[in-house]
């Protein structure tokens, strides 16, 4: 078929729009428009190959090219051969993949676009098979290792939550007003204004980190945030929660407004980001006013100059309320943060916080050939979403009480209700990410039960032990696949001291470990060892209190003996602690 055939009308329209945008708009990397003589070369080689493949695989819209679909296209290109029967060279393959990246880069100007990066964390350069070096240093590092994520969060929160941010901003605001800042520098312990300016930049980046790390939104969604994007209102259950308002582009033919539930610290980060960016937005408003007056009254020597001013005015108006804006030092233009600029800011903060990879981080490092011990972690915007999802799910599978305190109703069960109740303003793909991570982490837990002989405790462990002793042949490609099959159909819940597989659990075991003692849905493994040691020590402290009542003494005794039993079942036996007399008996003896 031909692209001009009726069945391809939608794809033809999208292709025309893409080619027009390439001519009319500057490319963010080179800051140049595509020359007219280069247009045929763009269409007849890389773009035409993409269109042919799309039609052959049933894709009639660029928006259908998700990262998974783009990966299929990459593999198809790698299998192609040239006239000599040889596979495409990396340079040719890199050229072939360029339209995909362009469709993502110009997504704001296109109705039918790639709402998500075609290969998150990678570049066409690396996917084409080129060796890493020079400016191509970003690897596929989606998950920030736990230790570094904690260090990053603590460093960012120091800027946002402590009075350090207020002292830095007070100094900066007086400098902007033309006042002397010597007294501020003395209080801050800084030698000169340059040090303050560096910390202002780090503060701004820290606000970005806190918002992204505690919401899990994408880089494009972060770019959609505007001043006043945080507000509080009632949720589905009538309680008041904090919400972050923005735009989502994922899997949407048209972008839609969404809200993300966030903890209170995000409100502080938004407020600080508004203060830091206020001078830039004020300057931007001045530029807008000047351009509006010029376009309304000036007589232009050429229509080209007038068209450029109108385009610049439209661009400035799009950024006038953005929360994260920056001014180019070279060109003086003011825009919303772009991915490349955000990455540079994040790397600078990572270096400032000394996020240096250690041996303990290596199990969570995917690119061990590119990221080595001693390197500064290559922090990038796309890493926050998955890190957030894993963080949420681990807490749900660990201790729901902590997560409930932090996010109020945010546990996975609660979010499902939230999805049903607030569907019009929900980032549904975030929940997909959470559920995917939950399935994966649950499979890892079950894999540890069925593929090892590690000790288990609790009434529910009897079923697993019986399954281990079965003599039937079990067929699966690998242990993880088997764990996925076994875990399908039910969810593991974390109580903090055990795993619960009950669908109708009332949650009483969260506060009383004996409530689950005989429950066949309770299972305890070695990940809970430290918890049970802590439970035992707490009961010993209670038993030694003289002002304890006899009923509480009896309860502590029962909990102590049960904790010692669990520790024994987990191959961590301890000697039975000698039970002191009842408090009433001790008081009568002393009197």
Buried (B, 14 or more C-beta within 10 A) or exposed (E): EEBEEEEBEEBBEBBEBBBEBBEEBEEEEEEEBBEEEEBEEBBEBBBBBBBEBBBEEEBBBBBBBBBEBBBEBBEBBBEEEEEEEEBBEBEBBBBBBBBBBBBBBBBBBBEBBBBBBBBBBBBBBBBBBBEBEEEBEBBBBBBBBBBBBEBBBEBBBBBBBEEBBEBBBBBBBBBEEEEEBEEBBEEBEBEEBEBBBEBBBBBBBBBBBBBBBBBBBBBBBBBBBBBEBBEEEEBBEEEEBBBBBBBBBBEBEEBBEBBBBBBEBBBBBBBBBBBBBBEBBEBBEEBBEEBBEEBEEEEEEEEEEBEEBEEBBEBBEEBBBBBBBBEEEEEEBBBBBBBEBBBEBBBBBBEBBEBBBEEEBEEBBEBEEBBEEEEBBBBBBBBBBBBBBBBBBBBBBBBBBEBBEBBBBBBBEBBEEBBEEBEEEBBBBBBEBBBEBBBBBBBBBBBBBBBEEEBBBBBBBEBBEEEEEEEEEEEEEEBBEBBBEBBEEEBBBBBBBBBBBBEEBEEEBBEEBEBBBEBBBBBBBBBBBEBBBEBBEBBBEBBEBEEBEEEBBEBBBEBBBBBBBBBBBBEBEEEEBEEBEBBEEBEEEEE
